[in-house]
Every structure is written in C-alpha cells, then in structure tokens.
Amino acid sequence: MAKQGATFSAFAAQGSVYRISAVVLFVWALLHFLFSPSTPNISNEEAQAASRVALQHKIETAQVGEDGFKILAKDYFEDFYGAQECKISSTRVYNPMLKSDGSLMRPYCDSKAKLLDALSGGGRVGFNAPYHPRDCEYRWFSAEEACMILDRFDAVLFIGEPRMTANIYGAFNSLLRKNLAWGALKNWELNEQQRQRCRCDAQYTNPQCGGTSTGSGDHFIVDSTEILDAKEEGTKTGAPYVCNRVFHGIVNVNSEPVAQSTLEEIDEIMTTYHKTAKPVPIILQQGLSLGFNWDRSTKVMDAVTKQIESHEPNPVHRPVLWLGPQAAGHLKPPGAIIEQGNNALHHFSIELSKRARDRGFDTLNLYNMTLQADSFDGTMYGGDVSLTTAMMILNWLSRVESL
Ligand SMILES: *[C@@H]1O[C@H](CO)[C@@H](O)[C@H](O)[C@H]1NC(C)=O
C-alpha cells in the first residue's frame, strides 16, 4: 500500500504537464468518439447494413453488359499481360446472372453431370454476348485456383486436331501464363515481325501464328515442358506459368487409322508422367480432318482410348472428356457448307456424344456456345471462344475425382 501511494504522489508531483496532457487526450478521445465516421466498435448488424448499402450502390451504378445483365463479376484478367491491349476483360465472356440484391440468380452447378449439361445446352443473349449455361452457373477460376485443380492429377492430356483443339490448348496456356497477348504461343520462336503480328486474337486466327491446318506456321505451345526450357534459356523467357508442377500437353491426331507414331507419343507421355495413383484426365476432340464422318471419328476415339487403357486399366484413373466441335461460323465458305454446315455439325455433336457416353466418357458440346459467336471461318474463333472453352475444361477438371 505504502509503495503504491508513494508511486502515486511521485506521479502527481511531476506537475501539471501530465494533468494537461491527460485532459487533452480525454477531449481528443471524446471528439474522436463523437465525430469519427466509423467508430471502431461498430456492431455486426451495422457493418452488414453498410455493406448492403455499398453493394446497392455498386449494383445501381454498374454498367450493363452486352447480354443485358449488369456487370458485377470480378475481372479476372485485370492482372493479365495484354488485357488492355487486347481489349478483353473476363466479364466480357463471363457474366453470371445476379438478382437485384447482388446474389446469384441461379446456383453453381452442383454435380459434374449437371455442369456438362448446362455448359452444352446454354446460349447467348445476342451476338458475341457472354455465354450463359443452361439452368446453373459455372465458375471462372483464377490462375492460382487452376493450379490447385491441376495439382490433383499426374498429368492432363489433350488429344485432338490443329485448328480445333490446338486453339483451346493454346488458350489453356494463356490462362496459366496470365498472358492474353501471346500466352498461347512459343514466343521465343517468333521473329520480330511475327511478334508484332501474332498478338491477341491473331494468335488464334493468323495462319502465321497459331491457327494453321498444315502445321507449318504453327507456333502454339505443345506441352508444359517447353515453357521450362524457355525459362532456362534466360533471355527468351517470356511469360512462365503461374505454376508448372503437373505435366500438360497436346497430341495432335490427324489421320484415321491413327498413325503409329501418334500412339507411341501417347504411350511415352503415360509412361513418363503417370507415376502415382492420381488420375490422368484426357480431353479428346476429333472430326474436322475426317470431314465430320461419324464412324471414322468413332474409330479414332476407340484407337486412342484403347492405347491409354493399355497403360491404365481403371477408367477412374483416366477420365475422358469428349469435346464436340464448334458451330460453323456465319462466314464459312459456301463450298464447305454441306459437309460442315451447322445441321451436319449438330447431328455430329449429338451422335458422337451419345457414342462417347456409351463408352463411359463425359461429354461437352461447344455447338451452342459458338452458335452466336463471331468466327473468322467457323473453325477459327478468336480468343474469347478459346478462353471460354479452356475455362469450361477447368470446370470439368475441378469436378473429376481424384485422391
Ligand atoms: C444445344 O442446346 C439445346 C437446348 O439446351 C440442347 O437441346 C441441344 O442438345 C444442344 N446442342 C448440342 C449439340 O449439345
């Protein structure tokens, strides 16, 4: 007691300086408490009410997109290289429908089957407007989330055709490199002129860049090991992947019967990368080089999957997604209409997805997604369509079972 008293008197003895500072401090605290715009001990209800008001304001002032819905989705391309140059924001292709209170009008698809049905059966509200799946929403994953999805697998393998699947795999790379300007391409292969020319949509549509039928001017990335190589070369770096832990690549098939060398390429990938009990998902697309012949396309489907089966007998460890063709663009040359016109393409899509399902495969049709999208010639869509398709494939991958 004595000690405390002593301390107190010592404190008081220090003079009025302390008393004045105490009063000043008290007055300051009082004023701060009375006039501060956000008091620190705001209640939960008040915070919620404030955020409701903020959201309401955001909704009221939000721009209306091409699809007539207000754009409130996050722009996932904000920190992508080339987003401004290519004039693309993710909200231009992905704009989930919202209620007036800002919540989702339709829930996210709650199963893999519903997701694929919704993605295959959706539509656009106007030409080139964002594509809306039927009945439920899909997600737009960030590159970091895509990395977590890929980590669930030993490898991810695209098997398809130049001018169809190669564009989609190109866009897949663009997403993982956060690079919209030339993320689909082996930029280190390009000379200065090509570097200028092969940017944004031109990556996909210019035959000197990626989109070629002969493969001669094909600068699309073929597999994920190429990016590592480029990185090691130092000066030729360009954009590395956000993550590069899981092998992914594309094997191009363009003959029926499937060439022996193609089957060996598939063998080699399975032997090299399928080392654990994690699955190797396969994205399979075929048709254009076979004139969309049903039986020949089925033969390729069977030959390729038989080869994979010889390495991995358990279908759970080698899930297959059969990818239907895109619709014919409205600028398709008349000569190609009979074989590849939209009527033929729709029938091909329906029949082949039935055959694929009979074999236990998942299916995703791109017909409805491309029906109202701008295309150069029906086989070469720009970045929008390829990026959207690549994101749909990531949605499928996120739903595939893993360990
Ligand atoms: C396109 O969408 C419609 C309506 O949802 C659906 O019936 C049709 O099967 C879809 N087409 C393809 C090729 O999947």
The ligand as an ORCA input file, in Angstrom:
! r2SCAN-3c Opt
* xyz 0 1
  C     -27.959    -27.052    -77.601
  O     -28.871    -26.654    -76.595
  C     -30.127    -27.272    -76.680
  C     -31.003    -26.610    -75.626
  O     -30.475    -26.733    -74.367
  C     -29.993    -28.762    -76.500
  O     -31.247    -29.406    -76.603
  C     -29.057    -29.296    -77.574
  O     -28.835    -30.672    -77.388
  C     -27.726    -28.556    -77.520
  N     -26.900    -28.981    -78.650
  C     -25.829    -29.744    -78.510
  C     -25.099    -30.066    -79.765
  O     -25.444    -30.163    -77.450
*
